[in-house]
Amino acid sequence: MPKQSPTRATCTESLKLLADYWTLRIIESLASGQLRYCEIQRAVGNVNPRTLTKKLARLEEADLIKRFEEAEQIAVRYQLTALGKKALPVFTAIETFSKSAQK
């Protein structure tokens, strides 16, 4: 098997991250702006809290979202980073493709 180029390997890793159902739902929910954990949980639907916590940590690690702790309110907020915002057109393109493929 031929060795993957660095670009292809990076693309493969990006696809693995972005092709996840919960990742899609989380990024879509944050497209409108900064949200608290419970607001994300409501927006994405029936997600296990442990799963949501893991996905949020993974997205933060990948620099797609930023986590803000609010000490005075004992709350945590999340928002898309510049890189996370660049993923939005990818999801729009996938949605457009899906709609055209159903015809």
N, CA, C and O atoms as a Tinker XYZ file with bonds, in Angstrom:
   412  protein
     1  N      0.845000   -1.179000    0.000000    73     2
     2  CA     0.000000    0.000000    0.000000    64     1     3
     3  C      0.892000    1.244000    0.000000    63     2     4     5
     4  O      1.810000    1.344000    0.814000    81     3
     5  N      0.631000    2.188000   -0.902000    73     3     6
     6  CA     1.474000    3.385000   -0.949000    64     5     7
     7  C      1.265000    4.261000    0.280000    63     6     8     9
     8  O      0.181000    4.330000    0.860000    81     7
     9  N      2.346000    4.921000    0.644000    73     7    10
    10  CA     2.308000    5.817000    1.799000    64     9    11
    11  C      1.532000    7.082000    1.440000    63    10    12    13
    12  O      1.686000    7.627000    0.347000    81    11
    13  N      0.686000    7.548000    2.384000    73    11    14
    14  CA    -0.100000    8.763000    2.155000    64    13    15
    15  C      0.785000    9.995000    2.268000    63    14    16    17
    16  O      1.704000   10.050000    3.085000    81    15
    17  N      0.489000   10.976000    1.434000    73    15    18
    18  CA     1.196000   12.245000    1.538000    64    17    19
    19  C      0.710000   12.961000    2.799000    63    18    20    21
    20  O     -0.378000   12.664000    3.292000    81    19
    21  N      1.500000   13.900000    3.328000    73    19    22
    22  CA     1.057000   14.645000    4.514000    64    21    23
    23  C     -0.273000   15.357000    4.293000    63    22    24    25
    24  O     -1.100000   15.431000    5.203000    81    23
    25  N     -0.479000   15.875000    3.097000    73    23    26
    26  CA    -1.734000   16.575000    2.792000    64    25    27
    27  C     -2.910000   15.606000    2.829000    63    26    28    29
    28  O     -3.957000   15.912000    3.401000    81    27
    29  N     -2.736000   14.448000    2.225000    73    27    30
    30  CA    -3.809000   13.448000    2.202000    64    29    31
    31  C     -4.098000   12.937000    3.605000    63    30    32    33
    32  O     -5.260000   12.734000    3.959000    81    31
    33  N     -3.063000   12.726000    4.410000    73    31    34
    34  CA    -3.254000   12.265000    5.788000    64    33    35
    35  C     -4.009000   13.317000    6.593000    63    34    36    37
    36  O     -4.901000   12.977000    7.369000    81    35
    37  N     -3.662000   14.587000    6.419000    73    35    38
    38  CA    -4.353000   15.673000    7.114000    64    37    39
    39  C     -5.813000   15.737000    6.676000    63    38    40    41
    40  O     -6.705000   15.926000    7.503000    81    39
    41  N     -6.050000   15.581000    5.397000    73    39    42
    42  CA    -7.416000   15.596000    4.874000    64    41    43
    43  C     -8.227000   14.433000    5.454000    63    42    44    45
    44  O     -9.390000   14.604000    5.819000    81    43
    45  N     -7.618000   13.269000    5.537000    73    43    46
    46  CA    -8.290000   12.096000    6.091000    64    45    47
    47  C     -8.662000   12.325000    7.549000    63    46    48    49
    48  O     -9.773000   11.999000    7.965000    81    47
    49  N     -7.748000   12.880000    8.321000    73    47    50
    50  CA    -8.020000   13.167000    9.732000    64    49    51
    51  C     -9.131000   14.210000    9.872000    63    50    52    53
    52  O     -9.986000   14.092000   10.750000    81    51
    53  N     -9.119000   15.217000    9.021000    73    51    54
    54  CA   -10.170000   16.239000    9.054000    64    53    55
    55  C    -11.525000   15.627000    8.748000    63    54    56    57
    56  O    -12.515000   15.943000    9.407000    81    55
    57  N    -11.574000   14.760000    7.760000    73    55    58
    58  CA   -12.834000   14.100000    7.412000    64    57    59
    59  C    -13.339000   13.221000    8.547000    63    58    60    61
    60  O    -14.540000   13.181000    8.813000    81    59
    61  N    -12.435000   12.519000    9.215000    73    59    62
    62  CA   -12.832000   11.685000   10.355000    64    61    63
    63  C    -13.466000   12.533000   11.449000    63    62    64    65
    64  O    -14.460000   12.139000   12.058000    81    63
    65  N    -12.884000   13.691000   11.687000    73    63    66
    66  CA   -13.408000   14.581000   12.726000    64    65    67
    67  C    -14.743000   15.183000   12.313000    63    66    68    69
    68  O    -15.694000   15.163000   13.093000    81    67
    69  N    -14.827000   15.713000   11.105000    73    67    70
    70  CA   -16.023000   16.437000   10.673000    64    69    71
    71  C    -17.179000   15.523000   10.273000    63    70    72    73
    72  O    -18.332000   15.955000   10.270000    81    71
    73  N    -16.890000   14.278000    9.940000    73    71    74
    74  CA   -17.942000   13.377000    9.479000    64    73    75
    75  C    -18.745000   12.760000   10.616000    63    74    76    77
    76  O    -19.588000   11.898000   10.370000    81    75
    77  N    -18.511000   13.169000   11.819000    73    75    78
    78  CA   -19.217000   12.639000   12.982000    64    77    79
    79  C    -20.566000   13.343000   13.157000    63    78    80    81
    80  O    -20.651000   14.566000   13.044000    81    79
    81  N    -21.608000   12.576000   13.430000    73    79    82
    82  CA   -22.963000   13.126000   13.589000    64    81    83
    83  C    -23.026000   14.213000   14.651000    63    82    84    85
    84  O    -23.583000   15.284000   14.409000    81    83
    85  N    -22.455000   13.946000   15.835000    73    83    86
    86  CA   -22.540000   14.922000   16.925000    64    85    87
    87  C    -21.694000   16.154000   16.642000    63    86    88    89
    88  O    -22.063000   17.264000   17.027000    81    87
    89  N    -20.561000   15.967000   15.971000    73    87    90
    90  CA   -19.740000   17.115000   15.583000    64    89    91
    91  C    -20.536000   18.048000   14.691000    63    90    92    93
    92  O    -20.544000   19.262000   14.895000    81    91
    93  N    -21.195000   17.483000   13.716000    73    91    94
    94  CA   -22.038000   18.277000   12.812000    64    93    95
    95  C    -23.086000   19.053000   13.594000    63    94    96    97
    96  O    -23.252000   20.254000   13.381000    81    95
    97  N    -23.786000   18.390000   14.485000    73    95    98
    98  CA   -24.850000   19.038000   15.262000    64    97    99
    99  C    -24.296000   20.130000   16.174000    63    98   100   101
   100  O    -24.904000   21.192000   16.306000    81    99
   101  N    -23.154000   19.881000   16.802000    73    99   102
   102  CA   -22.553000   20.864000   17.708000    64   101   103
   103  C    -22.117000   22.103000   16.932000    63   102   104   105
   104  O    -22.418000   23.228000   17.332000    81   103
   105  N    -21.415000   21.900000   15.834000    73   103   106
   106  CA   -20.937000   23.042000   15.049000    64   105   107
   107  C    -22.105000   23.830000   14.481000    63   106   108   109
   108  O    -22.069000   25.060000   14.465000    81   107
   109  N    -23.133000   23.145000   14.017000    73   107   110
   110  CA   -24.323000   23.853000   13.523000    64   109   111
   111  C    -24.976000   24.675000   14.632000    63   110   112   113
   112  O    -25.412000   25.800000   14.389000    81   111
   113  N    -25.048000   24.131000   15.836000    73   111   114
   114  CA   -25.682000   24.867000   16.929000    64   113   115
   115  C    -24.880000   26.104000   17.311000    63   114   116   117
   116  O    -25.456000   27.117000   17.706000    81   115
   117  N    -23.561000   26.031000   17.198000    73   115   118
   118  CA   -22.707000   27.163000   17.560000    64   117   119
   119  C    -22.575000   28.193000   16.427000    63   118   120   121
   120  O    -21.972000   29.248000   16.623000    81   119
   121  N    -23.124000   27.899000   15.265000    73   119   122
   122  CA   -23.040000   28.833000   14.144000    64   121   123
   123  C    -23.733000   30.160000   14.462000    63   122   124   125
   124  O    -23.357000   31.205000   13.931000    81   123
   125  N    -24.728000   30.112000   15.317000    73   123   126
   126  CA   -25.478000   31.331000   15.656000    64   125   127
   127  C    -24.796000   32.160000   16.738000    63   126   128   129
   128  O    -25.213000   33.286000   17.008000    81   127
   129  N    -23.746000   31.613000   17.362000    73   127   130
   130  CA   -23.026000   32.365000   18.388000    64   129   131
   131  C    -22.699000   31.520000   19.594000    63   130   132   133
   132  O    -22.864000   30.300000   19.586000    81   131
   133  N    -22.233000   32.184000   20.629000    73   131   134
   134  CA   -21.779000   31.546000   21.862000    64   133   135
   135  C    -22.955000   30.916000   22.620000    63   134   136   137
   136  O    -24.010000   31.532000   22.770000    81   135
   137  N    -22.755000   29.678000   23.096000    73   135   138
   138  CA   -23.795000   28.966000   23.842000    64   137   139
   139  C    -23.215000   28.309000   25.086000    63   138   140   141
   140  O    -22.041000   27.942000   25.129000    81   139
   141  N    -24.069000   28.170000   26.097000    73   139   142
   142  CA   -23.703000   27.417000   27.297000    64   141   143
   143  C    -23.870000   25.927000   27.010000    63   142   144   145
   144  O    -24.541000   25.530000   26.058000    81   143
   145  N    -23.246000   25.120000   27.854000    73   143   146
   146  CA   -23.294000   23.666000   27.696000    64   145   147
   147  C    -24.738000   23.181000   27.576000    63   146   148   149
   148  O    -25.066000   22.419000   26.666000    81   147
   149  N    -25.599000   23.621000   28.495000    73   147   150
   150  CA   -26.988000   23.145000   28.487000    64   149   151
   151  C    -27.734000   23.597000   27.230000    63   150   152   153
   152  O    -28.630000   22.895000   26.762000    81   151
   153  N    -27.380000   24.747000   26.685000    73   151   154
   154  CA   -28.008000   25.226000   25.451000    64   153   155
   155  C    -27.579000   24.374000   24.255000    63   154   156   157
   156  O    -28.380000   24.089000   23.365000    81   155
   157  N    -26.320000   23.977000   24.247000    73   155   158
   158  CA   -25.841000   23.077000   23.187000    64   157   159
   159  C    -26.551000   21.737000   23.302000    63   158   160   161
   160  O    -26.977000   21.162000   22.301000    81   159
   161  N    -26.673000   21.247000   24.524000    73   159   162
   162  CA   -27.326000   19.962000   24.767000    64   161   163
   163  C    -28.768000   19.975000   24.239000    63   162   164   165
   164  O    -29.209000   19.020000   23.600000    81   163
   165  N    -29.488000   21.056000   24.510000    73   163   166
   166  CA   -30.861000   21.180000   24.001000    64   165   167
   167  C    -30.881000   21.289000   22.476000    63   166   168   169
   168  O    -31.739000   20.700000   21.818000    81   167
   169  N    -29.931000   22.046000   21.918000    73   167   170
   170  CA   -29.907000   22.285000   20.474000    64   169   171
   171  C    -29.607000   21.024000   19.664000    63   170   172   173
   172  O    -30.182000   20.815000   18.595000    81   171
   173  N    -28.711000   20.194000   20.174000    73   171   174
   174  CA   -28.323000   19.012000   19.401000    64   173   175
   175  C    -29.286000   17.842000   19.585000    63   174   176   177
   176  O    -29.280000   16.906000   18.787000    81   175
   177  N    -30.093000   17.886000   20.605000    73   175   178
   178  CA   -31.084000   16.832000   20.781000    64   177   179
   179  C    -30.661000   15.785000   21.788000    63   178   180   181
   180  O    -29.980000   16.088000   22.767000    81   179
   181  N    -31.060000   14.575000   21.546000    73   179   182
   182  CA   -30.919000   13.474000   22.486000    64   181   183
   183  C    -29.481000   12.945000   22.525000    63   182   184   185
   184  O    -29.180000   11.907000   21.936000    81   183
   185  N    -28.603000   13.661000   23.219000    73   183   186
   186  CA   -27.206000   13.251000   23.326000    64   185   187
   187  C    -26.881000   12.935000   24.784000    63   186   188   189
   188  O    -27.298000   13.650000   25.695000    81   187
   189  N    -26.147000   11.876000   24.982000    73   187   190
   190  CA   -25.683000   11.498000   26.308000    64   189   191
   191  C    -24.713000   12.583000   26.785000    63   190   192   193
   192  O    -23.835000   12.985000   26.022000    81   191
   193  N    -24.844000   13.069000   28.026000    73   191   194
   194  CA   -23.943000   14.118000   28.524000    64   193   195
   195  C    -22.458000   13.757000   28.420000    63   194   196   197
   196  O    -21.627000   14.618000   28.132000    81   195
   197  N    -22.135000   12.509000   28.648000    73   195   198
   198  CA   -20.733000   12.081000   28.537000    64   197   199
   199  C    -20.244000   12.191000   27.095000    63   198   200   201
   200  O    -19.117000   12.619000   26.845000    81   199
   201  N    -21.089000   11.805000   26.160000    73   199   202
   202  CA   -20.743000   11.917000   24.740000    64   201   203
   203  C    -20.542000   13.372000   24.358000    63   202   204   205
   204  O    -19.575000   13.712000   23.676000    81   203
   205  N    -21.452000   14.233000   24.794000    73   203   206
   206  CA   -21.340000   15.655000   24.478000    64   205   207
   207  C    -20.056000   16.234000   25.053000    63   206   208   209
   208  O    -19.351000   16.975000   24.369000    81   207
   209  N    -19.750000   15.908000   26.289000    73   207   210
   210  CA   -18.528000   16.404000   26.926000    64   209   211
   211  C    -17.293000   15.963000   26.148000    63   210   212   213
   212  O    -16.382000   16.761000   25.928000    81   211
   213  N    -17.255000   14.695000   25.731000    73   211   214
   214  CA   -16.120000   14.173000   24.960000    64   213   215
   215  C    -15.999000   14.881000   23.612000    63   214   216   217
   216  O    -14.902000   15.252000   23.195000    81   215
   217  N    -17.129000   15.067000   22.935000    73   215   218
   218  CA   -17.105000   15.720000   21.619000    64   217   219
   219  C    -16.665000   17.172000   21.739000    63   218   220   221
   220  O    -15.886000   17.656000   20.917000    81   219
   221  N    -17.160000   17.872000   22.763000    73   219   222
   222  CA   -16.756000   19.261000   22.961000    64   221   223
   223  C    -15.252000   19.345000   23.235000    63   222   224   225
   224  O    -14.576000   20.232000   22.714000    81   223
   225  N    -14.731000   18.429000   24.045000    73   223   226
   226  CA   -13.294000   18.418000   24.333000    64   225   227
   227  C    -12.488000   18.135000   23.070000    63   226   228   229
   228  O    -11.442000   18.747000   22.851000    81   227
   229  N    -12.964000   17.222000   22.246000    73   227   230
   230  CA   -12.264000   16.883000   20.988000    64   229   231
   231  C    -12.279000   18.071000   20.032000    63   230   232   233
   232  O    -11.273000   18.358000   19.384000    81   231
   233  N    -13.410000   18.760000   19.940000    73   231   234
   234  CA   -13.500000   19.927000   19.057000    64   233   235
   235  C    -12.631000   21.069000   19.559000    63   234   236   237
   236  O    -12.062000   21.819000   18.766000    81   235
   237  N    -12.529000   21.199000   20.869000    73   235   238
   238  CA   -11.652000   22.224000   21.443000    64   237   239
   239  C    -10.185000   21.865000   21.163000    63   238   240   241
   240  O     -9.383000   22.736000   20.824000    81   239
   241  N     -9.850000   20.610000   21.304000    73   239   242
   242  CA    -8.496000   20.139000   21.022000    64   241   243
   243  C     -8.118000   20.386000   19.554000    63   242   244   245
   244  O     -6.968000   20.696000   19.245000    81   243
   245  N     -9.093000   20.247000   18.668000    73   243   246
   246  CA    -8.863000   20.460000   17.234000    64   245   247
   247  C     -8.948000   21.941000   16.848000    63   246   248   249
   248  O     -8.820000   22.282000   15.673000    81   247
   249  N     -9.160000   22.807000   17.820000    73   247   250
   250  CA    -9.241000   24.259000   17.631000    64   249   251
   251  C    -10.440000   24.678000   16.768000    63   250   252   253
   252  O    -10.384000   25.683000   16.059000    81   251
   253  N    -11.513000   23.901000   16.837000    73   251   254
   254  CA   -12.732000   24.276000   16.122000    64   253   255
   255  C    -13.671000   25.081000   17.006000    63   254   256   257
   256  O    -14.477000   25.872000   16.515000    81   255
   257  N    -13.560000   24.871000   18.323000    73   255   258
   258  CA   -14.360000   25.649000   19.269000    64   257   259
   259  C    -13.464000   26.145000   20.392000    63   258   260   261
   260  O    -12.377000   25.617000   20.623000    81   259
   261  N    -13.940000   27.166000   21.079000    73   259   262
   262  CA   -13.225000   27.722000   22.236000    64   261   263
   263  C    -14.151000   27.646000   23.434000    63   262   264   265
   264  O    -15.350000   27.902000   23.332000    81   263
   265  N    -13.574000   27.289000   24.569000    73   263   266
   266  CA   -14.318000   27.140000   25.825000    64   265   267
   267  C    -13.996000   28.324000   26.720000    63   266   268   269
   268  O    -12.831000   28.667000   26.924000    81   267
   269  N    -15.049000   28.950000   27.255000    73   267   270
   270  CA   -14.893000   30.082000   28.162000    64   269   271
   271  C    -15.535000   29.741000   29.493000    63   270   272   273
   272  O    -16.704000   29.357000   29.540000    81   271
   273  N    -14.785000   29.879000   30.571000    73   271   274
   274  CA   -15.334000   29.649000   31.908000    64   273   275
   275  C    -15.724000   30.984000   32.510000    63   274   276   277
   276  O    -14.944000   31.935000   32.489000    81   275
   277  N    -16.928000   31.053000   33.045000    73   275   278
   278  CA   -17.430000   32.259000   33.692000    64   277   279
   279  C    -17.519000   31.984000   35.188000    63   278   280   281
   280  O    -18.477000   31.375000   35.664000    81   279
   281  N    -16.525000   32.433000   35.909000    73   279   282
   282  CA   -16.434000   32.135000   37.337000    64   281   283
   283  C    -17.601000   32.719000   38.134000    63   282   284   285
   284  O    -18.128000   32.068000   39.036000    81   283
   285  N    -18.000000   33.940000   37.802000    73   283   286
   286  CA   -19.066000   34.585000   38.568000    64   285   287
   287  C    -20.422000   33.886000   38.405000    63   286   288   289
   288  O    -21.264000   33.964000   39.300000    81   287
   289  N    -20.637000   33.221000   37.297000    73   287   290
   290  CA   -21.910000   32.533000   37.070000    64   289   291
   291  C    -21.779000   31.015000   37.153000    63   290   292   293
   292  O    -22.758000   30.288000   36.985000    81   291
   293  N    -20.576000   30.551000   37.410000    73   291   294
   294  CA   -20.284000   29.117000   37.409000    64   293   295
   295  C    -20.871000   28.469000   36.153000    63   294   296   297
   296  O    -21.624000   27.497000   36.219000    81   295
   297  N    -20.506000   29.034000   35.033000    73   295   298
   298  CA   -21.000000   28.546000   33.745000    64   297   299
   299  C    -19.846000   28.422000   32.767000    63   298   300   301
   300  O    -18.802000   29.058000   32.918000    81   299
   301  N    -20.060000   27.596000   31.772000    73   299   302
   302  CA   -19.090000   27.421000   30.695000    64   301   303
   303  C    -19.813000   27.723000   29.396000    63   302   304   305
   304  O    -20.929000   27.256000   29.168000    81   303
   305  N    -19.170000   28.504000   28.551000    73   303   306
   306  CA   -19.718000   28.837000   27.241000    64   305   307
   307  C    -18.747000   28.353000   26.172000    63   306   308   309
   308  O    -17.541000   28.242000   26.398000    81   307
   309  N    -19.306000   28.073000   25.013000    73   307   310
   310  CA   -18.513000   27.620000   23.870000    64   309   311
   311  C    -18.850000   28.485000   22.674000    63   310   312   313
   312  O    -19.975000   28.964000   22.527000    81   311
   313  N    -17.851000   28.678000   21.818000    73   311   314
   314  CA   -18.115000   29.369000   20.554000    64   313   315
   315  C    -17.163000   28.828000   19.501000    63   314   316   317
   316  O    -16.116000   28.262000   19.817000    81   315
   317  N    -17.546000   29.012000   18.246000    73   315   318
   318  CA   -16.687000   28.579000   17.152000    64   317   319
   319  C    -15.457000   29.468000   17.068000    63   318   320   321
   320  O    -15.532000   30.674000   17.300000    81   319
   321  N    -14.340000   28.869000   16.739000    73   319   322
   322  CA   -13.132000   29.633000   16.444000    64   321   323
   323  C    -13.177000   30.010000   14.960000    63   322   324   325
   324  O    -14.112000   29.637000   14.250000    81   323
   325  N    -12.183000   30.736000   14.503000    73   323   326
   326  CA   -12.105000   31.075000   13.079000    64   325   327
   327  C    -12.042000   29.799000   12.239000    63   326   328   329
   328  O    -12.664000   29.725000   11.179000    81   327
   329  N    -11.302000   28.804000   12.703000    73   327   330
   330  CA   -11.217000   27.533000   11.991000    64   329   331
   331  C    -12.567000   26.817000   11.993000    63   330   332   333
   332  O    -12.967000   26.235000   10.985000    81   331
   333  N    -13.258000   26.860000   13.117000    73   331   334
   334  CA   -14.582000   26.246000   13.197000    64   333   335
   335  C    -15.563000   26.883000   12.234000    63   334   336   337
   336  O    -16.388000   26.194000   11.635000    81   335
   337  N    -15.476000   28.202000   12.081000    73   335   338
   338  CA   -16.356000   28.907000   11.139000    64   337   339
   339  C    -16.056000   28.503000    9.703000    63   338   340   341
   340  O    -16.950000   28.515000    8.856000    81   339
   341  N    -14.803000   28.144000    9.421000    73   339   342
   342  CA   -14.447000   27.697000    8.073000    64   341   343
   343  C    -15.076000   26.346000    7.740000    63   342   344   345
   344  O    -15.188000   25.994000    6.565000    81   343
   345  N    -15.488000   25.586000    8.751000    73   343   346
   346  CA   -16.124000   24.285000    8.521000    64   345   347
   347  C    -17.583000   24.436000    8.086000    63   346   348   349
   348  O    -18.141000   23.519000    7.483000    81   347
   349  N    -18.203000   25.570000    8.382000    73   347   350
   350  CA   -19.625000   25.760000    8.060000    64   349   351
   351  C    -19.926000   25.592000    6.569000    63   350   352   353
   352  O    -20.889000   24.903000    6.232000    81   351
   353  N    -19.147000   26.191000    5.659000    73   351   354
   354  CA   -19.431000   25.978000    4.235000    64   353   355
   355  C    -19.290000   24.515000    3.805000    63   354   356   357
   356  O    -19.954000   24.070000    2.869000    81   355
   357  N    -18.428000   23.780000    4.492000    73   355   358
   358  CA   -18.282000   22.349000    4.188000    64   357   359
   359  C    -19.593000   21.633000    4.483000    63   358   360   361
   360  O    -20.052000   20.814000    3.686000    81   359
   361  N    -20.196000   21.943000    5.629000    73   359   362
   362  CA   -21.461000   21.316000    5.991000    64   361   363
   363  C    -22.578000   21.745000    5.042000    63   362   364   365
   364  O    -23.444000   20.942000    4.695000    81   363
   365  N    -22.559000   22.993000    4.629000    73   363   366
   366  CA   -23.554000   23.480000    3.668000    64   365   367
   367  C    -23.409000   22.733000    2.346000    63   366   368   369
   368  O    -24.407000   22.352000    1.734000    81   367
   369  N    -22.173000   22.524000    1.905000    73   367   370
   370  CA   -21.933000   21.793000    0.659000    64   369   371
   371  C    -22.406000   20.346000    0.774000    63   370   372   373
   372  O    -22.984000   19.804000   -0.169000    81   371
   373  N    -22.166000   19.726000    1.913000    73   371   374
   374  CA   -22.622000   18.345000    2.124000    64   373   375
   375  C    -24.149000   18.283000    2.096000    63   374   376   377
   376  O    -24.730000   17.373000    1.505000    81   375
   377  N    -24.793000   19.261000    2.740000    73   375   378
   378  CA   -26.252000   19.309000    2.749000    64   377   379
   379  C    -26.794000   19.486000    1.330000    63   378   380   381
   380  O    -27.752000   18.818000    0.944000    81   379
   381  N    -26.189000   20.375000    0.562000    73   379   382
   382  CA   -26.603000   20.607000   -0.826000    64   381   383
   383  C    -26.421000   19.338000   -1.650000    63   382   384   385
   384  O    -27.297000   18.970000   -2.432000    81   383
   385  N    -25.295000   18.677000   -1.477000    73   383   386
   386  CA   -25.031000   17.429000   -2.184000    64   385   387
   387  C    -26.067000   16.372000   -1.810000    63   386   388   389
   388  O    -26.581000   15.667000   -2.678000    81   387
   389  N    -26.373000   16.263000   -0.511000    73   387   390
   390  CA   -27.340000   15.261000   -0.054000    64   389   391
   391  C    -28.713000   15.485000   -0.670000    63   390   392   393
   392  O    -29.382000   14.538000   -1.083000    81   391
   393  N    -29.125000   16.745000   -0.727000    73   391   394
   394  CA   -30.431000   17.071000   -1.312000    64   393   395
   395  C    -30.457000   16.726000   -2.803000    63   394   396   397
   396  O    -31.447000   16.190000   -3.300000    81   395
   397  N    -29.383000   17.030000   -3.509000    73   395   398
   398  CA   -29.365000   16.752000   -4.945000    64   397   399
   399  C    -29.254000   15.244000   -5.215000    63   398   400   401
   400  O    -29.751000   14.763000   -6.233000    81   399
   401  N    -28.615000   14.508000   -4.326000    73   399   402
   402  CA   -28.467000   13.069000   -4.493000    64   401   403
   403  C    -29.789000   12.346000   -4.243000    63   402   404   405
   404  O    -29.978000   11.233000   -4.733000    81   403
   405  N    -30.711000   12.959000   -3.487000    73   403   406
   406  CA   -32.001000   12.339000   -3.197000    64   405   407
   407  C    -32.976000   12.454000   -4.358000    63   406   408   409
   408  O    -34.003000   11.775000   -4.377000    81   407
   409  N    -32.667000   13.296000   -5.310000    73   407   410
   410  CA   -33.598000   13.514000   -6.443000    64   409   411
   411  C    -33.503000   12.427000   -7.457000    63   410   412
   412  O    -34.212000   12.457000   -8.463000    81   411
